[in-house]
Structure formats: C-alpha cells, structure tokens
C-alpha cells in the first residue's frame, strides 16, 4: 500500500512540474512575433483537401483580432434587428443628408 501511495505522489509531482517547463518553453518561442507559423485549413467545398497558410505570429494575431472584431459587429447588428447591408445603407443615407 505504501508503494502505491508513493507511486501516486510521484505521478502528481511529475504532472505538476511538467506544465511549468512546457509553459517556459512556449513563452520563449511566443516572444518572437516574426517567426513563421504554418497552419492547415480545410478548403471550402471539399471534404478532404486542405490548404496550408503560412504567416508570421504577428500576422496571425492581427487576423484573429480582425475576425473577432468583425464577429462582434455582426452580433451587435443582429441584436439591433437590422442586417449589415441595411445598416450600411442607413449610414450612406445619413452621410448624404449631412451638410458639407
């Protein structure tokens, strides 16, 4: 029974120390915004084919942020009950009516 509890304690100790070392390695790698990262994405219209995209870490972050902002705008437009095309048309009409 003592060997089982010692084995469990050893496993817990190993599990607790592993994420810290992995996090240290990842933070060192993540510090370089100019490193190239390639991701494989599914191709639209195909169940099997995938497309490989390569960008720098900074570019991936920018694309992710732009996607989140766009999604947030769509959610706000949906909650207001108007589509984005209607809101764009309203904005153009309001801009045209303002004296210059």
C-alpha positions in Angstrom: 0.0 0.0 0.0 2.9 2.4 0.8 4.4 1.7 -2.7 1.0 2.6 -4.3 0.8 5.9 -2.4 4.4 6.7 -3.2 3.8 6.0 -6.8 0.7 8.3 -6.8 2.7 11.0 -5.1 5.5 10.7 -7.7 2.9 10.9 -10.5 1.4 14.0 -9.0 4.8 15.6 -8.6 5.7 14.8 -12.2 2.4 16.2 -13.5 2.7 19.4 -11.5 6.3 20.1 -12.8 5.6 19.3 -16.5 3.3 22.2 -17.3 5.7 24.7 -15.8 8.6 23.6 -18.0 6.4 23.5 -21.1 5.0 27.0 -20.4 8.5 28.3 -20.1 9.5 26.9 -23.5 6.3 28.2 -25.1 6.7 31.7 -23.7 10.3 31.8 -25.0 9.1 30.8 -28.5 6.0 33.1 -28.4 8.1 36.1 -27.7 9.2 36.4 -31.3 6.4 38.0 -33.4 8.4 37.4 -36.7 8.6 33.7 -36.5 6.7 31.8 -39.3 3.7 29.7 -38.4 2.0 27.4 -40.9 -1.5 26.2 -40.4 -3.5 23.7 -42.4 -7.1 24.7 -43.0 -9.9 22.8 -44.8 -10.7 24.0 -48.3 -14.2 25.3 -48.8 -16.2 22.8 -51.0 -14.0 19.8 -50.3 -14.2 17.2 -47.5 -10.7 16.1 -47.9 -8.4 18.8 -49.4 -6.7 21.2 -47.1 -4.9 24.4 -47.8 -1.7 25.4 -46.0 -1.3 29.0 -44.9 1.9 30.5 -43.6 2.2 33.9 -41.9 4.2 35.4 -39.1 2.9 35.2 -35.5 2.1 38.9 -35.6 0.0 38.5 -38.8 -1.9 35.5 -37.2 -2.6 37.7 -34.2 -3.9 40.5 -36.4 -6.1 38.2 -38.4 -7.6 36.7 -35.2 -8.3 40.2 -33.8 -9.9 41.3 -37.1 -12.1 38.2 -37.1 -13.2 38.8 -33.5 -14.0 42.5 -34.2 -16.0 41.5 -37.3 -17.9 38.8 -35.4 -18.6 41.3 -32.6 -20.0 43.8 -35.1 -22.2 41.1 -36.7 -23.6 40.2 -33.3 -24.4 43.8 -32.5 -26.1 44.3 -35.8 -28.1 41.1 -35.3 -29.2 42.2 -31.9 -30.4 45.5 -33.3 -32.7 43.7 -35.7 -31.1 45.1 -38.8 -28.7 43.4 -41.3 -25.3 44.8 -42.0 -26.5 45.8 -45.5 -29.4 47.8 -44.0 -27.0 49.5 -41.6 -24.6 50.3 -44.4 -27.4 51.8 -46.4 -28.6 53.8 -43.5 -25.1 55.1 -42.9 -24.8 56.2 -46.5 -28.1 58.0 -46.4 -27.3 59.8 -43.2 -23.9 60.8 -44.6 -25.5 62.1 -47.8 -28.0 64.2 -45.8 -25.4 65.9 -43.7 -24.5 69.4 -45.0 -20.9 69.7 -46.0 
